[in-house]
Amino acid sequence: MAWEFGDSFDFYNAQADMTAPGTMWSVVTGGGFSSTTRFGVGQSMDIGASGTNNRITNTFNNDTTLYVNLAYYLNAALPMNANIYWGFAVSDGANKQVGVYWNGSGAIIVTAGEYNAATLATWSSAYAAFQWNHYQFKFVINNTTGSVELRLNGATSDSFSLTGANTRNGSTNNYGNNLRFYGGSTNMFMDDFYGFNDQGAQPNTWQGDVRAVQLMPNSDSSVTWTKSTGASNNSCVSELKEDGDTTYVSTNTANNVDLYGIAALATTPNAIINVVLKSFARMDDAGPHTYKQRLSSGGTTSDGSNLSLSTSYQWSWTNYLTDPHTSAAWTFSGVNAALIGPFDVA
């Protein structure tokens, strides 16, 4: 699997955080966040009333086949006006090729890109109000053999499909490389959003209903950085939403590393498809400084990419699709035993 993008929306404290350097988003305006979530923790993204092209992902690989997974909640009674809708289009960067939109009648519409473009297919009664549903989409971009398949709430077979379609409308490219969202009403929420292609090792196909959980630092394993306050370093970097300069750890010594234990998974999942290490960092002098984040599993350390710091905060995201210690899929015990922390490179 080639992981393309993913966001749980949980760590953001303000909408500006979504476009700080290092995130998966290139454009985010309108909307905000909601405490309405699938499992009663964290936050979801309020994608209602955000307008056209006001949320655009970064450009990813040129994918002929793309899986997009998300949970969606409508906090309003159905039916609404059928011209009220929310959704997204797969794009090659210049053209919206194929779009899927939830409309006010409770249907999902597949279109030739824009919502008001030609309708390729309609799935009536695709969702209900006041409940979370999880959607897995598979897009194949092609002018004659294109397809859109949908599986609802972890189904093991298609809940809806369109085949033999032109899904590169307005384009000469049999691939997509970003997503462009539209929000035309209020009270619409999205959670557990991610996408991948069909290349590489498993999993590279349908994955079922997947959720994201936050596992926060809760113990000091080894520390060399300086805490801003409190009794422990981990307590300064354990907030569920980033708090900027309120609590933090800092150092001006090259090669200083902190490692923290993390809170355990509450339940044993059927599978773990990705472990994402996230941190929010800046420098407070003239620099230059370089930073990265470290994960240690079973005594094997793996570092993220070097990040050149600025005086404004940036996100550092590192995806671990497999356990660095075993080079195999993550296990419940492997995740729970992992150590994470910041590394001052220079």
N, C-alpha and C positions, 0 to 999 in steps of 0.2 A: 504494500500500500504506500502511495505517496501522499502523505498528509499535506493538505493545501491550506486550510484555515480552521480556526476554532475559537469560540468565545463563550464563556459562561456568564459574563457580565458582572460577576460577583465582586470583583476587587475595586471597581470604579467608585470614586467618591463624587465625581462631577462628569458631565458629558465631555468636557475637554480632555479627560483622561483617555477617551477612546481614540483620539487622534494625536496623543503624545507619541513621539518617536518610539518605534518598536512594536506597535499594535498591528492588527490585521486589517485595519480600516484606513482608507485614504480620504474619505469624506464622511462626516457625520454632522448633520444639523437637524434641529427639530426633535421632538420627543424627549425622552429622559429614561428614568428607571422606575421600577415598581417593586414593592414588597410582595406582590402576588407572584408566587413561584409554585412549581409543580410539587415540591416536597416540603414547603414551609420554611425553607432556609435560603439565605443569600438574597439575590435580587434578579429580576428579569429586565429585559429592555422594553421600554414602551415605544412601540414602533408606529403608533397611530398618529394621524395628522402630521406626518413628516414631509409630505409632498413628494415630488418626483426627483429621483437621483440624489436624494439627500442622505443616503447611506450607500456607500460604494466600497467594496472590498479592495484591498491591494491586488495588483495583478499577480496571478499565480501561473502555473504551467499551462501550456497549450494542450488542454485535455479534450480528447475525442469522447471519452466517457467520464462523467463526473457524478459522484454521489453527494447529495446535500441532505443533511439531517437537521431537524429542528423540532421544537415543541411550540405550539401556538395556543393562545387563550383569547377569547373574545369576551370582554366584560360588559356586554350589552345584549339586550333581548333581540332575538330573531323573530320574524324577518325584518331586516332593514331595507332601505332603498337598494336595489340591485346595483346601482351605479356607485355605491360605496364599496370600496375594496382595498385590500392590502396584498402585497406579494412582491415577487422579485423576478428579474429576467437574467438569464445567462447571456453573457456578452463576450464578444471578441475584443473589447476595448473601444471599438468604434460603433458597433451595431448591436442592438438587442436582438438576439437570435430566436430565443424561445422563452416564454414567460409562464409562470404559474401564479394565480391570484385567487385569494379567498374573497368572495363577494358577499353583499348584504343579504342575499337570499339563502346563504348557507351552502353554496356550491364552490367548488374549485374549478377555475377556468384555465385551460391551457391555450395560450395565444401565440401568435407570430411576433413575440417580443413585447411590445407595449400592450397595456390592458385593452385599449380600444382598437388594437390591430385585429386581424382576422382570427376568429375563434377556431382552434384546431380540435378541441374536445371539451366536454363539460362533464364533471362528476357531481351530480346533484346530491344533496343531503350529505355533504362531505364532512361536516362538522356541526357541533351544537354549541350554543352559548354557555358561558359560565362553567366551562370545563377545559382542562388541558388535554390536548391530543398530540401524539408524537408522529411525525411524518418523516419517512425515508423516500427521497426522490432519486431516481437514476435517470440521467440525461445522456442520450447518445446524440451527438451533433453531426448531422449529415443531411444533404439536400434531398436524398431519396429514401434512405433507410434509417432516418432518425427516429428516435423513440423517447417517450416519457413514461416511466413506470413509477407507481406510488404504492408504498406499503404503510398501513396505518397501525399505530400502537403495537409494533413488534410483530406484525403478521409475517408468516413464513412464505406467503404467496402474495401475488399482486392484488391489491385492493382496487386498483384502477390502472389501465395502461392504454397508451396510444402508440401504435407502431406504423412503420412505413410512411413516415411523415417527413416534411421538410422542416428541420429544426435549426437550420442556419439562415433563416429568412433575413434578407437584406445584407448578407455577407457571402463572400466566396471562400470562407475558411471553415473547414470541418473540425472546428474546436472552439471551446470557450475558455476564457482566462480571467474573468471577474464576474461578480454579481452586483446588480443594481436594484435597489429596493424602492418601493413606493408605499406610502401610508396615506390613506384618504379619509380616515375617520379617527375617532378617539377610542381609548380603552381597548387597545390591541397590544398583546404582549408576546414576546418571543424569548425562548430560553434554550440552553443546551444546543447551541448552533455550531455545526462543524461540517467540513467537506473533505473529500479525498478522491483519488482516481483509482483505476483498476490495475495499476502497475505495481510490480514488486511483490514482496512476500505477503502472505496472509497477515491480517484480514484485508482483502481487496475486493470484497463484494458486500452484500447485505449484512448488516451488523445487529439488527434488532433495535429495540428501544434502549438508547444509551443516555446516561445522565452524567453530569459533571458534579463533583463534590470538592469542597475546599478542605485541605488538610494543612493545618497551620502549625508553625513551630510551637513546641510546648516544653522543651528541655534544652539545656546547654550540654553538648557533647564535648566540644573543645572550642574555646573562644580566645581571640586576640584583639578583636575590635573593641571599641569603647561604647558602652551603653549610654544613652542620653538621660535615662532616669530609671528608677526601680531597682529590683533585686537581681535581675537576670537579663542577659542579652536577648534571649528569645522573646521575652515579654515586650521588647521594643519593636519587634517586627512581626507581631502576631495579630494585628488588627485585621478584621474581615474586609474592611474597605480602607484603602490607603489613606493615611492621615498626614502626609507631607512631613513637615518638620516638627510635628507634635511629639512623636516618638521615633527613634531611629538608632542605628549603630553607625559608628564612623571610625575611620582610621586614615593616617597619612603615611603608613609604613608599607612599602611594597612587599608583596607575598604574604601579607596577613590574611588569614582565612578563619572564618567562623563556621562551625558545623553544629546544626541543631537537630534534635529528634523531633518527630512530627506526631500529631494526634493520629490514632489508629482509625482505619476504616470501620464504620459502625456495623456494617454487614459484609458478608463475603459475596462479591459479585460473581456472576457466571464467567466473566472474562474482563480483563483490563486492556483496553486498546491503546491507551496513551497516558503517560505521566508528563505533565507540563510543569516545569519549574518557572515561576514568575517572581520578579523583583522590580522595585521602583527605586531608581538611584540618580543622584546628581553629585556634582562637586561644589564645594563652598569656598574655593580659592581660585586663583588664576590658572592653575593646572600647568600643563596638560596631565590628565589622569586616565587610566584605562582600567576597566572593571569587567569581571565576568562572574558567573555563578557556578557553584560546584554541587554535584550530587555524588554521594558515596553509597555504594550498595555492596554488602558483603566484603568490604575492604577494597573494592574496585572503585576508583574515582573517575568521574567523567565531568569535564568542564564545558560550559557553553562557550559561545563565540565571544571574542573580545569586543567590548563596547567602549567607544571613546566618549567620555563623559562631557556634559556641558553644565552650565549653572542652572539649567532647568531640568526637571525630572524627565527621565526616559524609562520606558519599560524594557526589561530584558526577559525574553521568552525562550525557553529551550524545550523542545519536544523529545521525549524518550519513548519511542514506540516499543522498545524492548528493554529489558533489564540489562544494564551494562555489565553486571557481574556474570550473567549466564548467557547473554546474547539471545535469549528466548523471551517469550511473552512474560509479562509481569505476573507475579502471584500475589495473593493476599498477604502472605508473610513477608515477601520481598518489599512490597510498598511500605508496610508498617515499620520495617526495620531500617528503611532508608534514612540517610542524613542529608541535610541540605544547608546551604549557606552562601555568604558573599566572599569573593576573592578579590583583593586589591592587587591588580597586576603591576601597575606602575603609578 
